[in-house]
């Protein structure tokens, strides 16, 4: 009996991987003989090896039978006598006992190696501790089943309890794709508690945050998710997932709570924008001047506002000035203001300039490359001296303003041509940030399209349900010369044309998209022709049996009766 965990090590390993998948941390399980029976991540290579020299805390758990949480390894008094204290790289450790009757027969260890993992665990501690306790009980149950050769029904009962406690959707299905278990999260997403129905799972060959993207069709509802699919037993598979949109919103909330206030339109999926945000987070708290470059429409002002909102100046003004939109004759008065009676036509009360308005906060100089040379000289002096003089006055005014400049032009080239001052360029380019064009970050197209679709559907009081796969593929093949601004305008146009079904289709696209060279040619096709081609292609791919047609109807999002009617109406050969 002492080695019973080794006798069921395959099952124990599955539970370790299940914990790791859900909690997103490394897991190890040790038996009462100090043997590592299961492990995930970097610990998986050490399965089967004695932990006698590295099980300082686990030994105490075996002796006392009490759950232990070490929030500060190395500093905790319980770690002082650990032989590996000087080489320990752990950020947090949780040890949960496994009982067989009244005897402790093993320990589940959850280990954080990064600070982000630690923060996530602390945030959800109560849920995770309950989950670990239930997993411990589940392993205990498996021990009894092994020893007593009883049925596996209790396994499903325990699993049902556990999987309804977590935030992820879980679906277990057999080799015929029939759902045999669906937890409450997935039930809510698909609006059904039914099992025995067929689920269609398409691997979309894309990943985000090390999660695979899938398209799930169940109960006539299609949802894009991110998750993991794995073999649960010889005849059962499971998929653990979160809805793609919900996961993105969750990421924004985490960024919002850990790094400051986030500008609501600063959204992304791509690695390049994640790196840009990380850099913004690092430089926001400092007063250094920032130069943002990027094509028109990429969102340079959003980046500037994000810097301001994450800075110590968040409670002070953010003043934006488009240097290319103000006539040269008015630039100086706009920037520095003037006293009353300064010149003919001036406001008799005088005027406060943009620098004074932004005092204590941030001044965003958009299209800085369009600023005339004479004004560049004055701007350089203000940046150097941190003082201004209103027009018509001799009084120096101290200002404390952070400068963020932006341009879609090549300032180095303008310097070479003598159209932009070199000394000002170097003053502005203290912290350079480049916003990549939309075509260079296709992973962001989906989330922007969804974001704008929801925005304009709400504005126009329309019901938005989904963007068709065909439209998304056209978007991916388009070059987006106008970047995010062009995408927003495109989605606004499409929402205007969208019908009550709430699905954006190729027929809703502006005319220019129909000329894009891709696999979808819609120029001379009616909706009827498109339906005929789509149904014919699916019949050819899946077959024409009754079961095949049920599958095709689910893919198209229509009832089986509607599919039969269209086949007969259009005289489609099958």
N, C-alpha and C positions, 0 to 999 in steps of 0.2 A: 504493500500500500504506500510505502514511503516514496516510491518512484512513479506514482500514478500519473503525475502531470506529464512525465516523459512518454507514458503510454498513450496519451491523447494529444501529443505535441502538435500534430497537424491541425486539429481543431483549435488548440490554444493559439497557434500562429494566426489562424483566420481571425480570431477575436482581437488579437493584437493589431492586425492590419485594419480591422473595422474601427477600432478606437482611433488609430492614427489617421485614417481617412476623415473621420468626423472632427476630431480635435485638432488635427494638423500639427501634431508634435510627435517626436520619437517615443516609442513604447518598448518596454522590455518586461518579460515575465520570468520570475525566478522561483524555483521550487524550494522546498525546505532543506534540500541538500546543497543549496547555493549554486545550482546549475541554471544557466540562462536557457530556458526552454523555448522562448520566442523573442523575437526582436524585429524592429522595423528600421528603415533608414540605415545609418552607419552602424547601428547595433545588430543588424541582421547577420553580418559576417561573424559575429561572436556567439551565435547560437550554439549550444552544446558545450560551451567552455565554462569552467568553474569561475564563479564570481567571489570566491572566498576572500580575495584581497581587495575587492572594490565594493563590498556589500555592507559597509559600515552602518548605514541607516536601515537597510533592509533587515539586518540581524535584529535590530531593536524592534522592528515591526513584527517579525516572527515570534519574538519573545513576549511582546505585550498585546499583540492583536489589535493595535490602534493605528488608525490612519495618521500619516505624518505629512506635513507640508513644510518644505524648506524654501522660504521666499528669498533668502540671501545666503546661498551656499558660500562657504569659506568664512563668512562672518557669524553664522549661526553657532551657538555654543555646542550644539549637538554634532557639529562638524569638526570641532577642534582636535579630536583624537583620530580623525580619519587619516589613514596612511597615504591617501592620494590628494590631500588638501592642497598641496603646492602645484599640482598639475591639473586640478579640476577646472573644467571649462563650462560647467553648468551655470545657467542663470536662475533656474527654479527646478525643484524636484518634488513630485507627489508620489507617495507610496501607499497603496491600498492593499490590505490583507485579503487573502483568499482562504475561506474556511471550508472544512469538511466536518460537519457537526460542530463540535466545540474546539477543534484543532486547526491551527493555522498551517496550511500546507503550501503556501506560496505567497508571492507579492507581485502586484502590478505596479510597475514604475513608469511614471510619465516625466519626461525630461525636456526642459526648454534649453536650447543652446543659443537662442537669440533673444534680444530684448523685446522685439515685436511679438514673438510667441508668448513671452511672459505677460505682456500687457493684455493680450487677447485672452489668456487663461484667467487672469485676475478679473477681467471684465465679466466673464461668464462662469466664474468659479462655482457657484452653487449648482448650476445645471450640470457642469462637467463632473463635479464630485458625486452627484446623484447618479449620473451616467456610469461612472467608474464603479460605484457600489453595485449597481445592477449588473454590470459586466462581470464583476467578481462573483456575484450570486449565480450568474449564468454559467461560469466556468465550474463552480461548485456543483451545479446541476449536472453538467456533463460528466463530472467525476462519478456522481451517483449512477448516471446512466451507463457508464463504462463498467463500473463494478457490479451493478445489478442487472445489466443487459435489459433495461426497460425500453419503452417506446421513445420516439423522438418528439411526441406531441408537446411535451413541456418546453422543448427547445423553441418551438414556434410561439408558445404563449409568452415566454420570457422575451423573445425577440420583438414581439408585437408591443409589449410594454415599453421596452427600451427605445425602439425606433419611433414611437409616437412622442418621445420626450425631446427629440432633437429638432434642429431648425432646417435640416435638409430633407428633401423629398427622397423616399426610398421605394423602389418597386422591385419585387422579386418575381421572376417569370420562368417558365419551364422551356424546354428545348423547342416547343411548338409556338413559342412567343405568347402563350396564354398567361395572363397575370394571375399569380396565386397569392400575392400579398401586395397591398398598397397602403403606405402609412398615411396619417392624417394630413400632413403637409401636401403630399401628392394628391390626396383626395380633394383638397381644396383647390389645387391648381387645375385639376381636370374635371372638377365639379361632379364627382361620382365616387361611390363606395363599392362599386361593382368589381368583382373579379371574374375570372374565366373568359374575359374578353381578350381579344388579340391586341397587342401593342406593337407599333411599328417604330423601330429605332434606326435612325440614319446617322452614321458617324460623318460629321461635316469636315473632317480632316483639318480642323483648326484648333488652336489651344489658346488659353488665357490663364495667367497665374498658375501654370502647370496643370490646368484642368482641361479635359477634352470637351469640345463642343459637339452636342448632339441635337438632332431634331426628333422630338417625340410626338407621335400621333396616337391619341387614346380618347375614347368616348367622343369621337368626331371633333377633337380639339388638338391643334398643333402648337407646340411650344418649343422654343429654342432654349436649351439648357447647357450648363457647364457642370461637368462631374466626372465620375469614374465608373466604368463598367467592369465587373469581375465575376469569375466563376465562384458561385456560392457552394455548390455541390456538383456531383457528376451529372445531375439532371436539372439543376437550377442555376440561374444567373441572377445577379442583382445590379442595379444601377443606383448610385447615390448622387444627387444632383441639386443644383439651385437654378431657378429661372435666371436667364442671362440678364434681363433688365433689373431684377431684384438684386442680383449680386453686384451689379455696377452701382446701384443706389447705396448698397451697404458699404462699398469701398469709399464712396464720397462721404458717407457719415463718419467712417473711421478717420479719413483725412481731416474732416472738419473738427473732430473731437481731439485729435492728437497734434495737429499742426496749426491750429488757429482757424479763423473764419475763412471759408472758401467761397470764392465768387461762383454763383450757381451755374453760370455758363461755361466754367472751366471744366469740361468733361473730356474723358479720354479712355481708350483701351490700349493704345499702342505703347510699345516699349519706349519709343523716342519721346513721346509726350510725358511718360512716367519719369524719364530721366530729366526732362525739362522741369517738371514740377519739383522733383527732388532738389534741383539746383535752386529753384525759386525759394523753396523752404529754407535753404541754407543761407541765402543772401538777404532775405526779407528784413530781418531784424537790424541789419546794419544800414548806415546812412549813405553808403557809396552810390555814386551815379551809375545808372544802368542804361545801356544802349540795346534796344530790341530791334532785330532785323528780321525780315521775312517778306514774302510776297503779299500783295494786297489781298485782304480778305482772310488772312490766316488767324486773326484774333490777337493782334499785338496789343490792342487796348485792354482786352480781357486779361492778358498776361500782366500788364501794368497794374490793373486794378487788383489782381490777385496778390501781387507784391505788396501793394498798399494795405490790403485787408489783413495780410499776415504780418504786418510790421507793427512797431510800437507807435506808429502814427495813425492807427486805424480810427481813432476817435477825432481826428482832425481832418481838414478838407482834402479831397482829391479833386484837383482842377485840371481838366483836359483842354488843350489848345491845339487846333489844327493849323500848323504854321503855313500851310499852302492855301488856306481858305480866307486869310485875312489880307486885305490890300496892304502893300508895302508902306503906304503913307500912314496907316493906322497901327502898324505893328508896335511901334515904340510906346504909344499911349495905351495899347491893350496890355502890354507886358508890365509897364511901370506906372501907369496912371498919370494924372495931372492935377494941378491945383486950379482953382477957379480963375477965369480970366486969362488962361495960358495962351489961347489962340482963338481966332474967329470961329464961331460955330461950336465951341466947346461947351459942355454942360456947365452952367453957372455955379453949380454946387461942387464942381470938380469930380474926379473919378478915381476909384481905387483900382490898381492894376492887378493882373493875374498873380504876380509874385506875392503881393500883399494878401490877396485872397487865399493863397495856398500856404500862408505862413504857419509853420508848425506841422504842415502836412506834406503832400506830394504834388508836384507840378509835372504833368505829362505833356511832353512836347511831341505831338504826332507830326509826321512828314517833316522832320527836322531838315531833311535834305533840300527842301524848298525855301528855307530861310535865306534872305538876301545877305550878302557879305557884310554890309554895314551893321546889320543887326547881330550878326555872328560875333562881331567885335564886342558889342555891348553885353551880349549874353556871356561871353567868356569872362569879362571883368566881374560880372555879378557872381558867377560860379566861384571865381577866385577870392573875391573880397566879401561875399555874403552881405552885400549892402546894395541898395538901390536909391535912386533920386527920382522923384516925380518930375514930369515935365513942368517947367515954370517954377521950380523950387531949387534951393541950394541945400536943403536939409537931407542928410544921409539917414536912411531908414534901415535898421538891422533886420535881416530876414533869415529864417531857418527853414529852408525848403529842400526836400529831396528831389533831385531832377531825375526823371525817367524819360528818355527820348526814344523815338521809334522812326523807322524809315523802311521803305521798300526799295531804296536806291543803294547803289554801291558807293558808300562814302569815300572809300579809299581811292576809287576811280575819280570821284569828284575832286578829291584833294590833288591828285595828279594833274587834273585839268585846270586847277586854280579856282574852282567854283565852290570849294569848301575849305575853311581854314584848318590847317594841319593841327595847330595847337588846340583848337576847340574839339576836333575829332578825338584827340587823345584824352582830353578832359571828360568827354562824354563816354568814351569806350573803356571805362574802368572795369565794369562787369558786363561783358557782352553776352547776350542771349539771342539765339536764333530759333525762330518758330518754323518748323518744317512745313512745307506745303502739304495739302491734303492728299495729293497723289502719292506722296512718300510715306504716308501712314494710313493705308487702306483699312487697317483694323478699327480706325475711328469713324469710318463712314457709317457703319450700322448704328452706333450709339448716337451720333449726331442726327441721323435721319429719324430715328425713333424719338429723340428729344424734341426735334422741331415738329414732327407729326403730332405729337401729344400737345405741344404748345399751341399750334394753330387749330387743331381740332377743338380744343377747349375754347379758344378765342372765337371760333366760328360756330360754337355750339353744335358740333358734329361728333358722332361716335367713331373713334378710330380703333381698329382691331389689330391690323397687321400690315406689314410691307411684304409684298410677294417676293419669292426667291428670284424670279426673273428680273424684277426691278433692281434688287440688290446686286445682281451680277452685272447688269448694265452700268450701275453706279461704279462698280469696281473697275470696269473697263474704260470708264470715262476719265479724262485727264484733269478735270476741275480747274480750269485756268483762273476762275474766280474764287477758288478755295471754299472755305466754310460759308462765306457770305453767299456764294452762288448756290451751294447746297441748300441753305436756308430758303432762298428765294424759290428754288425748284420745288421744295416740299410745300411751301405756302401755295404755290400754283396748283400742285397736285391735290392738296386738301380741298381747294375750291371746287375741283371737278369730281372728287370722290363721292360715290353713292352711299346709300344707307347701310350697305354691308360693312363698310369701314375698312376695306382692303385697298391699298394702293397698288394698282396694276400698270403694266406698260402702256395701256391706252390712256392713262392719265398723265403721261410724261409730256413735257414740252416738245415741240416738233424737232428741235435740234438733236435730241437724244436718239431719234429714230434713224439718224444717219451715222450713228456710231458703229464702227466696224467691230462686230462681235457675233456671237452665235445666235443672236436673237434679231431677226429681220421682220419688222412689223409694218413696213411702209405701205404695202399694198394688200394687207390682210384685214378682213373684217373680224369682229368678235366671233362670229359663227365659224369662220375658217380656222381661227385659233383654237376654238373648242374642239373642232373635228380633229385637227392635228394632235392636240394634247391627248384626247381620249384614244385615238388610234395608236399613238406612241406607247401609251400605258398598257393597252391591250396586247400590243406586240411584245412588250417587256415582261408583263406579268402573266399573260394567258387569259383565256376567256371562260374559265370555269366560274361557277357561282361564287366560290370562295375568293377567287382572283378578283372578281368584280366588286366584292365587298371591300377588298383591300384598296382597289382603285378609287372607289367612292370615298373612302376615308382620306386618301391622299388629296383628292380634289376638294374635300370639305363639303360634299353634297350627300344626300341620301341615296340608297341603292335604287329606289324607285325613280328618282330623278335621272340617275345614270342610264337606266334602261330606256327611259323616255327619250333621252338625247341620242342614244345609239339608234333607236328606231326612227326618230325624227330626221336625223341626218343620214340615215341609211349607211351607217358605218360598218364596214366589213370586219368580221371577227371570227 
